[in-house]
Structure formats: C-alpha cells, structure tokens
C-alpha cells in the first residue's frame, strides 16, 4: 500500500505520529472493510493511531488489533441489481441511526481525520464534526465517470459521442439525486445543504480512486481526486492450495474469480466456457457468499472460496 506517496507525489513518506484516524467502513460487501484495513495497516506503520467504526468486531479487525466503535451498517449479500437494493435499505430512520452512531464514535475517539469507503453517511458526520474527510471510491461511482466511454471509444462514435454522453449523464444525475433523498434530508436536519447527489455523499475533502486510468478513465478530475490503484486483499494467512503444484504444466492455467459481488450467472459462464476444453485448467473462486459446493463438479475446474490473488496470478495465463 502506498497511499501517502500516491496522494502526495514527489515527497518523502509523511510521519503520522500522534495523528488519530477513524476509519468508517461500509458493511455493504466485505471489500469496503478490507480496503480500509489495508490502508489502516500502512497508516499505523507510519505512526498514526487508527480505530474503526464498524457494525461489529470481526476476526480481521481483531487480528489487526484495531479498536472498534460499533455503528449501524447495512449488509448486502445479493448483488443482483445491488445499487437499488442498497439505496432501498437506507430508510430515513436507518440513515439517522448511522449518523447518530458515527457522531458518537467521533466524539469518543476524537480523530484528526476520518476516512471512509462507500460509507455514504460519513460525508454528513464529518461535516457536522468539522473534521477532514477522505473517501475511497471506485471510479464508476464518481461524477466524472462516463459509461458511454466504457462501452465504446470516442474514435468509434465521434458524431454520437456528445449526444450519447449528455443523455446518459442526465439520466445518471437524476438517478443519483433520487437515490440520495434520505441522506439529503438527514444532512439538512443538521444544517448541511451542499450535499445533493450520491456523488457528493461519496466524495471527500480528498477522494481516492481505487482504480487505474487504463481500466476506468476519468476526465477533468479536480485536484482533490487522486488515483491510487486497486487495493487487493490477500487474506490473513491463506495460501495457494497444494494441488495446484501438481497440475499439468502442459495446460494453460486460468484464474477466474467473482469476488464477493459476482453471482451464480458468472460462475455458470466460466463453467460453460471451459468444461469441455481439456487444454485448460481453471481455478475458480466463489467469494464470501456463494458456497463452492454449488458449482458443478468438472474435472478441469478447481473451486475454492478464496485464494490469494497475486499468488495464483503468477501461475496463470
């Protein structure tokens, strides 16, 4: 993890001794907690005192020795049409409870900085507390993402580009404003009137984009938006299964993962693509919410719940 060097280029790493940082993690999928754990480890290594505001004390937080302040959190395990399900789960009373809990955690820990990952309400509680807020976000969740660019290059559609982009942007803006209704109402209860869209609830005084420009290009980014690259969780003590060493070296090894947010349809695509092709050995991981036993037994498809990605990728094609 190199968050400090990335966000402050051409400088030596900063000594963060005596800086108190509160990480407020979303419970919507495990990745948003795990990314903050990676960041917290590095910040702590550089001298900061880091605590978490999260819905519970997990094995990962306990293993890391992090103090945890309990806060309300929405949990999503089915990521089919996930945005709709997420926004529907945040009722007005739920948003009010999240902010209340966050303010209590802030009051108890007294941080110098707050950092959050997909924690919509942290934008509210940090402003109420007048504490600088750093937000971790995927590029496609920013106001600068153009879905048309992700589907077709501008060279392929020079005439239609402006029309398609403008139309799509207008639709997205309305969707993001509608989705922010309950968050906006709670923010205004506290006298905060400059948070209107979900884009604003996912931005911070500094917004760090966990993507790379080649994968998710964003244009006209403000100076307080920085790419930091993907934050890859490798587990606590997981290792690559021993049987992988015995796989035939004459075959191509394919690593396929649905992460924690993929679905059974993606698993079926992998099965359909490789089940009748013995020239490949496939290692497939199903993530936190899908039991590996649900995957059909195919001789050349090896199924695990989780594998450290960087290790298996070294062997893959």
C-alpha positions as CSV (number, residue, x, y, z in Angstrom):
1,X,0.0,0.0,0.0
2,X,1.4,3.4,-1.0
3,X,-1.5,5.7,-0.3
4,X,0.7,8.5,1.2
5,X,3.2,8.6,-1.7
6,X,0.4,8.4,-4.3
7,X,-1.7,11.2,-2.9
8,X,1.4,13.4,-2.3
9,X,3.7,12.8,-5.2
10,X,7.4,13.9,-5.2
11,X,7.6,13.9,-1.4
12,X,9.1,11.6,1.1
13,X,6.6,9.5,3.2
14,X,5.0,11.5,5.9
15,X,5.5,10.7,9.6
16,X,2.0,10.4,11.0
17,X,3.0,10.0,14.6
18,X,0.3,11.2,17.0
19,X,-2.3,11.6,14.2
20,X,-5.6,9.9,15.1
21,X,-7.6,8.5,12.2
22,X,-11.0,7.0,12.3
23,X,-11.9,4.5,9.5
24,X,-15.6,4.3,9.0
25,X,-16.2,1.2,6.9
26,X,-19.3,0.3,4.9
27,X,-20.8,-3.1,5.7
28,X,-22.1,-3.4,2.1
29,X,-19.8,-6.2,0.9
30,X,-16.5,-7.1,2.6
31,X,-14.3,-5.3,0.1
32,X,-15.1,-1.9,1.6
33,X,-13.9,-3.0,5.0
34,X,-10.9,-4.9,3.7
35,X,-9.6,-1.9,1.6
36,X,-9.7,0.2,4.7
37,X,-7.8,-2.4,6.7
38,X,-5.0,-2.3,4.1
39,X,-4.9,1.5,4.3
40,X,-5.1,1.4,8.1
41,X,-2.1,-1.0,8.4
42,X,0.0,1.4,6.4
43,X,-1.1,4.5,8.2
44,X,-0.4,2.8,11.5
45,X,3.0,1.7,10.3
46,X,3.8,5.3,9.7
47,X,2.9,6.3,13.2
48,X,-0.9,7.0,13.1
49,X,-3.3,5.7,15.7
50,X,-6.2,4.1,13.7
51,X,-9.5,3.0,15.0
52,X,-12.6,1.6,13.2
53,X,-16.2,2.5,13.3
54,X,-18.0,-0.7,12.0
55,X,-21.0,-2.8,12.7
56,X,-19.1,-5.4,14.7
57,X,-15.8,-6.6,15.8
58,X,-14.7,-9.0,13.1
59,X,-11.9,-11.5,13.0
60,X,-10.0,-9.3,10.6
61,X,-10.2,-6.2,12.9
62,X,-9.4,-8.3,16.0
63,X,-6.4,-9.8,14.3
64,X,-5.2,-6.4,13.3
65,X,-5.6,-5.1,16.9
66,X,-7.9,-2.3,15.9
67,X,-10.2,-0.7,18.4
68,X,-13.8,-0.8,17.1
69,X,-16.7,1.5,17.8
70,X,-20.0,-0.1,16.9
71,X,-22.1,1.7,14.3
72,X,-25.2,0.8,12.3
73,X,-24.5,-0.8,9.0
74,X,-26.4,-2.1,6.0
75,X,-25.4,-5.6,4.9
76,X,-25.9,-6.8,1.3
77,X,-25.2,-10.3,0.2
78,X,-27.1,-10.5,-3.1
79,X,-25.5,-8.1,-5.6
80,X,-28.0,-8.6,-8.4
81,X,-29.3,-5.0,-9.0
82,X,-27.2,-4.1,-6.0
83,X,-27.5,-0.3,-6.1
84,X,-31.3,-0.4,-6.0
85,X,-31.2,-2.8,-3.0
86,X,-28.6,-0.7,-1.2
87,X,-30.5,2.6,-1.6
88,X,-33.8,1.0,-0.6
89,X,-32.2,-0.4,2.6
90,X,-31.2,3.1,3.7
91,X,-34.5,4.2,5.0
92,X,-34.7,7.7,6.7
93,X,-34.6,6.2,10.2
94,X,-31.6,4.0,9.2
95,X,-29.7,7.0,7.9
96,X,-30.5,8.9,11.0
97,X,-29.2,6.0,13.1
98,X,-26.0,5.7,11.1
99,X,-25.2,9.4,11.6
100,X,-26.0,9.2,15.3
101,X,-23.7,6.3,15.8
102,X,-20.9,7.8,13.8
103,X,-21.1,11.1,15.8
104,X,-20.8,9.0,19.0
105,X,-17.8,7.2,17.7
106,X,-16.2,10.5,16.6
107,X,-16.9,12.1,20.0
108,X,-15.3,9.0,21.8
109,X,-12.2,8.7,19.6
110,X,-11.7,12.4,18.7
111,X,-9.9,11.8,15.3
112,X,-7.9,14.3,13.4
113,X,-9.0,12.7,10.1
114,X,-11.9,10.5,9.0
115,X,-11.5,8.0,6.2
116,X,-14.4,6.0,4.7
117,X,-15.1,3.5,2.0
118,X,-18.7,3.5,0.5
119,X,-19.9,5.0,3.8
120,X,-22.4,7.5,2.5
121,X,-23.2,8.9,5.9
122,X,-19.6,9.7,6.7
123,X,-19.9,12.7,4.5
124,X,-22.6,14.0,6.9
125,X,-20.9,13.2,10.2
126,X,-17.5,14.5,9.2
127,X,-19.1,17.9,8.2
128,X,-21.0,18.1,11.4
129,X,-17.8,17.4,13.3
130,X,-15.8,19.7,11.1
131,X,-13.2,17.0,10.6
132,X,-11.4,16.5,7.2
133,X,-12.8,13.5,5.3
134,X,-11.0,11.2,2.9
135,X,-13.2,9.0,0.8
136,X,-12.2,5.8,-1.0
137,X,-14.3,5.1,-4.1
138,X,-14.4,3.2,-7.3
139,X,-14.1,5.4,-10.4
140,X,-17.5,4.5,-11.7
141,X,-19.1,5.9,-8.6
142,X,-17.8,9.4,-9.3
143,X,-19.5,12.3,-11.1
144,X,-16.6,12.0,-13.7
145,X,-17.4,8.6,-15.0
146,X,-18.9,8.4,-18.5
147,X,-20.5,5.0,-19.1
148,X,-20.5,5.6,-22.8
149,X,-16.7,5.8,-22.8
150,X,-16.6,2.5,-21.0
151,X,-18.7,0.8,-23.8
152,X,-17.2,2.4,-26.9
153,X,-14.2,4.5,-27.6
154,X,-14.7,8.1,-28.9
155,X,-13.0,7.2,-32.1
156,X,-15.7,4.7,-32.9
157,X,-18.5,7.2,-32.3
158,X,-17.3,10.7,-33.0
159,X,-20.6,12.1,-34.1
160,X,-22.8,10.4,-31.5
161,X,-20.4,10.9,-28.6
162,X,-21.7,14.2,-27.3
163,X,-25.4,13.3,-27.6
164,X,-25.0,9.8,-26.0
165,X,-22.8,11.1,-23.2
166,X,-25.0,14.1,-22.4
167,X,-28.2,11.9,-22.4
168,X,-26.6,9.3,-20.3
169,X,-25.2,11.8,-17.9
170,X,-28.6,13.5,-17.4
171,X,-30.2,10.1,-16.6
172,X,-27.4,9.2,-14.2
173,X,-27.6,12.6,-12.4
174,X,-31.3,12.2,-11.8
175,X,-30.9,8.6,-10.6
176,X,-28.1,9.7,-8.2
177,X,-30.1,12.6,-6.9
178,X,-33.2,10.5,-6.3
179,X,-31.2,7.8,-4.5
180,X,-29.8,10.5,-2.2
181,X,-33.2,11.7,-0.9
182,X,-33.0,10.2,2.6
183,X,-29.3,11.1,3.0
184,X,-30.1,14.7,1.9
185,X,-33.0,15.0,4.3
186,X,-30.8,13.9,7.2
187,X,-27.9,16.2,6.2
188,X,-30.4,19.2,6.1
189,X,-31.6,18.3,9.6
190,X,-28.0,19.1,10.7
191,X,-27.9,22.3,8.7
192,X,-25.8,20.8,5.8
193,X,-27.2,22.0,2.5
194,X,-24.3,21.3,0.0
195,X,-24.9,17.5,-0.3
196,X,-27.4,16.9,-3.1
197,X,-26.4,13.7,-5.1
198,X,-25.0,10.3,-4.2
199,X,-21.8,11.6,-6.0
200,X,-21.4,14.2,-3.2
201,X,-22.0,11.7,-0.5
202,X,-19.2,9.5,-1.9
203,X,-16.7,12.4,-2.2
204,X,-14.5,13.8,0.4
205,X,-12.1,16.7,1.0
206,X,-9.7,14.2,-0.6
207,X,-11.2,11.5,-2.8
208,X,-9.0,8.5,-3.6
209,X,-10.0,6.4,-6.6
210,X,-9.3,2.7,-6.2
211,X,-8.9,2.1,-10.0
212,X,-6.4,2.7,-12.7
213,X,-6.9,5.2,-15.6
214,X,-6.5,2.5,-18.2
215,X,-9.3,0.5,-16.7
216,X,-11.6,3.3,-15.7
217,X,-10.6,6.6,-17.4
218,X,-12.0,9.8,-15.8
219,X,-11.7,13.2,-17.4
220,X,-11.4,16.6,-15.8
221,X,-10.8,15.4,-12.3
222,X,-10.4,18.1,-9.7
223,X,-7.0,18.3,-7.8
224,X,-8.5,16.7,-4.8
225,X,-9.3,13.5,-6.7
226,X,-6.3,11.0,-7.0
227,X,-5.9,7.6,-8.5
228,X,-4.3,5.1,-6.0
229,X,-4.8,1.9,-7.9
230,X,-6.6,-1.2,-6.8
231,X,-6.4,-2.2,-3.1
232,X,-6.0,-6.0,-3.2
233,X,-6.9,-8.1,-0.1
234,X,-4.8,-11.3,0.2
235,X,-6.4,-12.7,3.3
236,X,-5.0,-13.2,6.8
237,X,-3.0,-16.5,6.5
238,X,-4.4,-18.1,3.3
239,X,-2.1,-20.0,1.0
240,X,-2.5,-21.4,-2.5
241,X,-3.8,-25.0,-2.4
242,X,-1.0,-27.6,-2.7
243,X,-2.8,-29.4,-5.5
244,X,-2.1,-26.5,-7.9
245,X,1.6,-27.6,-8.0
246,X,0.5,-30.9,-9.4
247,X,-1.5,-29.5,-12.3
248,X,-0.2,-30.3,-15.7
249,X,2.3,-27.7,-16.9
250,X,1.3,-28.5,-20.5
251,X,-2.1,-26.9,-19.9
252,X,-2.9,-23.2,-19.7
253,X,-4.0,-22.2,-16.2
254,X,-6.9,-19.8,-16.0
255,X,-7.8,-17.9,-12.8
256,X,-11.4,-16.8,-12.6
257,X,-12.9,-15.0,-9.6
258,X,-16.3,-13.5,-8.9
259,X,-15.0,-11.6,-5.9
260,X,-17.7,-11.1,-3.3
261,X,-20.1,-9.3,-5.5
262,X,-20.4,-11.6,-8.5
263,X,-23.3,-14.0,-8.9
264,X,-24.1,-17.6,-10.0
265,X,-24.6,-16.5,-13.6
266,X,-20.9,-15.5,-13.8
267,X,-19.9,-18.9,-12.4
268,X,-22.0,-20.6,-15.0
269,X,-20.3,-18.6,-17.7
270,X,-16.9,-19.9,-16.6
271,X,-18.3,-23.5,-16.4
272,X,-19.8,-23.2,-19.9
273,X,-16.6,-21.8,-21.4
274,X,-14.2,-24.3,-20.1
275,X,-15.9,-27.6,-19.1
276,X,-15.4,-29.3,-22.4
277,X,-11.9,-28.0,-23.1
278,X,-9.2,-30.1,-21.5
279,X,-6.4,-27.8,-22.7
280,X,-7.2,-25.6,-19.8
281,X,-7.0,-26.0,-16.0
282,X,-9.3,-23.4,-14.3
283,X,-9.1,-22.2,-10.7
284,X,-12.4,-20.5,-9.8
285,X,-13.1,-18.7,-6.5
286,X,-16.7,-18.1,-5.4
287,X,-16.2,-15.4,-2.7
288,X,-17.8,-14.9,0.6
289,X,-21.4,-15.5,-0.1
290,X,-21.6,-18.5,-2.6
291,X,-20.8,-22.0,-1.4
292,X,-18.2,-23.7,-3.7
293,X,-20.4,-26.9,-3.5
294,X,-22.9,-25.1,-5.7
295,X,-20.5,-25.3,-8.6
296,X,-20.9,-28.4,-10.9
297,X,-18.1,-30.9,-10.4
298,X,-15.9,-30.6,-13.5
299,X,-12.5,-32.3,-13.7
300,X,-10.6,-29.3,-15.0
301,X,-12.3,-26.7,-12.9
302,X,-11.0,-26.4,-9.4
303,X,-13.2,-24.4,-7.0
304,X,-12.2,-22.5,-3.8
305,X,-13.9,-19.9,-1.7
306,X,-10.8,-17.7,-1.6
307,X,-7.2,-17.8,-2.8
308,X,-4.6,-15.0,-2.5
309,X,-5.0,-13.5,-6.0
310,X,-1.4,-12.3,-6.6
311,X,0.0,-15.8,-5.9
312,X,-2.4,-17.6,-8.3
313,X,-2.0,-15.0,-11.0
314,X,1.8,-15.7,-11.1
315,X,0.9,-19.2,-12.4
316,X,-1.9,-18.1,-14.6
317,X,-2.1,-17.2,-18.3
